[in-house]
Amino acid sequence: MQKKWFALALIPALALASCVIQVDDAEDAVPLPEVSAPELSVDTMRDITRELSSDAFEGRAPGTIGEEKTLALLTKEFAEAGLEPGNGDSWFQDVPLVEIEAKNVSDLTIKGGTGDMNFKYGPEMVITSYQEQPKIDVADSELVFVGYGINAPEREWNDYEGVDVKGKTVVILVNDPDFGTESLEGEFGGRAMTYYGRWTYKYEEAARQGAAAALIIHDTAPAAYGWNVVESSWSGPQFYAQSASGGADQTKANGWVQKDVAARIFASAGQDLEAMMAAAKNKDFKAVPLGVTASMSFENDISKMNSKNVIGMIKGKTRPDEYVLYTAHWDHLGRCKPAPDGDDICNGAVDNATGTAALVALAEAHVKAGAPDRSIIFLAVTAEESGLLGSKYYAENPVYPLNKTVGGVNMDAFGMAGPAKNVVVVGKGKSQLDRYLEGALTVDGRTAEAEPTPEKGFYYRSDHFSFAKLGVPMIYFEGGEDLVDGGRAAGEAISQDYTENKYHGPKDEFDPNWNWDGVMGDLKVYYTVARMLAMTEDWPNWNDGDEFRDIRDTSRAGA
């Protein structure tokens, strides 16, 4: 749902226009097939990115005119590229969603301690509900600090042990207890975030514990984004998967509070937030009732809809019932908190009009190259920004069996920084797909580097994760920050500017002056990796010991 943008890497156009990929393989590895990477259309990339991110598409929120226009554009472009409809005779897979928008949100009122306090919706806190109820009231709910809000029996860690939070409001730290560790060793993978560190998990566990509400303390470093991103992402309409219970098994309210707000609440309760944060890093931490209460209320505008995943395919010529997958999300935030100039459309040009355009450009190239041995599926998913909902729905309701899906490549946000010497792999070392990427990079001598900030949890923040959880090997890589022009300092500066000033805001807009050289070089890598997968008899797996290996082995055993 939320990711960092990395500056992109370049494969020189002349080198890849007619290159053949050949790589020396380990003795026990299936040789990589020879693949010639054709030219890909920069006009397709530029034109579709421009159109999808124009104000006419209103930020591409599910259930809006922006979705209607996006679906029309994608089906037209997929058909013209030469794809077949990917769901029988249809281009679409319905994804049942519920839209809930909080209205007339009260202040967050804290009573007790040294005195009553009120905090404003937007600048100081945000709140929403997963429950399909027209009115939400959380009244005089006792606040309990539950550290990182983790219940992990396999790690002998339970922040909820010995405390009953039913009907109460839990206050939770973002990320996991190992945040700030230099190494990758520790109870929760060292500085590499686990799923226990994601906000999605924290709300899920709070609901399982029976809490009335859950408030995560926002802290920029462990969250990996500023309050501006939280405010933009969590205000306005929110989308959730439809459920038979209407969300009755969820907390009444989930939200975030600014760290300085939390510090004031803790101080009023006679506690020091920094001391409590330090204590929460230890396995023997015990939840702390704060002796103050929280109240909040708001009304919900509720509507149900079927948003849509868009699916196109190229049928394989020799093994059409084996599938290689491309994924990219077409949605963005729609209308959001206005910029100072009044612009309230989050256009999502980089995130992820670029990835959506890439599906079309890649489809054109694969069709031009002729049918591969295996089928290739082009999947543009909805509601990624709402918690990977479209990819999750497909993975749980696959059009093509997951045990027949060889693997996939996810594309989420191409940057415009120009050529780089490296690419960044989010989840490097997890699967045998790394070998395919390294093969695609060999021609230009670039390197595939591990994502440098694993503590930010990017592996759990894009659509590949929905498939990985169910065993399908997926690779997610982006352009690197070691720029040909300016090196790492320049790349990091450009990345930081995007994160702080454009990401999930109205200024992620199309720029006619963008340099597309790096984008097109990376696009050829995406082409080559998937084409090799579609032309081999290999079934790459997760590496031994990976968290998803057993799931894949069990799935493939039933193929």
Secondary structure, 3 states (H helix, E strand, C coil): CCCCCCCCCCCCHHHHHCCECCCCCCCCCCCCCCCECCCCCHHHHHHHHHHHCCHHHCCCCCCCHHHHHHHHHHHHHHHHHCCEECECCECEEEEEEEEEEEECCCCEEEEECCCCEEECECCCEEEECCCCCCEEEEEEEEEEECCCCCEEHHHCEECCCCCCCCCCEEEEECCCCCCCCCCCCCCCCCCCCCHHHCHHHHHHHHHHCCCCEEEEEECHHHHCCCHHHHHHHHCCCEEEECCCCCCCCCCCEEEEEEHHHHHHHHHHCCCCHHHHHHHCCCCCCCCEEEEEEEEEEEEEEEEEEEEEEEEEEECCCCEEEEEEEEEEECCCCEECCCCCCCCCEECCHHHHHHHHHHHHHHHHHHHHHCCCCEEEEEEEECCHHHCCHHHHHHHHCCCCCHHHEEEEEECCCCCCCCCECEEEECCCCCECHHHHHHHHHHHHCCEEEECCCHHHCHHHCCCHHHHHCCCCCEEEEEECCCECCCHHHHHHHHHHHHHHHCCCCCCCCCCCCCCCHHHHHHHHHHHHHHHHHHHCCCCCCECCCCCCHHHHHHHHHCC
